Amino acid sequence: MSIRTITEQELKQQTQYSQWILKMNQERAQFLNRSLGYHIITFGCQQNENDSERMAGLLDEMGYQAVATPREADLILLNTCSVRENADDRFFGHLGIVKNIRRDRPDLIIGLAGCLMTQGEAVAKIRQSYPFVDLVFGPQDIYRLPELLYHRLTDTRRVYEVGEDDTLVEGLPIHRARKHRALVTIMHGCNNFCTYCIVPYTRGRERSRLMPDVLAEVQDLVANGYKEIMLLGQNVNSYGNDLQKDDPTQPDFSDLLAKAAQIPGIYRIRFMTSHPKDLSPKLLDTIALYPAIEPHIHLPLQSGSDRILRAMNRHYTQAEFVAIAKKARALRPGLTISTDLIVGFPGETEEDFVETLATMEQVRFDAAFTFQYSRRTGTPAATYPDQIDDKTVRDRFSRLTALQNEHSLASNQALEGQLQEVLIEGRSENDPFVLSGRTAHNRLVNFRLPDDYPFPAEYRHTDGTIDTARLEGQIGQVRITRAKTFSLEGQWEQLLPWA
Ligand code: SF4
């Protein structure tokens, strides 16, 4: 299927639906003497989070207001994920909670979006067992939310829509969830067909946004005070490949990253996820060249066995991976590398698993997301005969995490006593004077604010106490006092200015 860009005319139609709903909502709000609320529950990856931000932007335009809990909402959306079985399970658990809320509120609208909604089996289950669901739509249909919602609000029928796979849409409104980090999706879909992964079947083939559109979004974010930009794609390293088929002069990911890193006022730029097979020498040079690009790469190894990498359809060898990691660290001293690791892929022998442990020893990842293989219906690996028994998977998983925890702790311990710049992300729920932030190397630091630090008046309440919420998105200097496996503790030193 070829890539289709949603036309201006189609977007205008959606704006028309949005305005009709706005009018209906204004009348209803007047009648109820309160505004109408929406609540979105997001499962899965950051791309899903970014999709939820787009849905929130559309709902804002239709006159809904974000509310903190599902019980306060007139419309609840669950943005689902189908990558792992536990995300499925959590989603159905939440759906049960939403069902209870709906029991007391027959006028509550419930919508389901996201990858899982492109899976026929899941949709059939919802039709049969969850008849209270009003709307079902896939990631490709987000721009049609006004139209789908309008039909539901003006009709008693439920609306189920899963549209074309390979569409691209620009110009949707967005309601950003965070003040410090902005997510920018640069491409959709994936062409890689790793044999364990459902994404190419749920999100379609790779579609890259045009570079001017991405850069305009980044520029706008920087102008609006966002300090950290996160470029997102299932495989950012293949950004532009689809565009170059028609026009070889189109940029690749390295070109895009270099341009974004040079936008005046940008503080930090991150990207996720990099496929090792597509991490070009040019991209490594770019990462080494621009200080605004974070000194950190997330580079999924998955397995250290060439036999398993072949079975996973990963298109690199263990030796190639190790060479890339080595080169990256040599080009950008201090660069941290995090990874994804899967244990218990079908056919994985003890020898294969030991090769993964040996590769971890060789590379010494600074952090890792570790997974037990999750059998996803519709993927080739789900049909492989040599599935590994649960006990073996659990045993390997605990050996894998023990080793990684050792490496993560050692990597964090190297920072004890050092001064680090952190971008402040938020406050502890239990103590508003304990803040957290991330270093350029993507390490989480928790620290307490001293009462007597001379914060400028703009960071204080009228009674003189520190307004810690205002510090989100600011840059602080912190001395690392203690390393833990998954985070660091620090002592506040000073607030750093950023033009
Ligand atoms: S690169 Fe592989 S694991 Fe990643 S989204 Fe694509 S198919 Fe899935």
Residues whose N, C-alpha, C, O or C-beta is under 5 A from the ligand:
A	BS01	SF4	C190 N192 F193 C194 C197 V199 Q234 N235
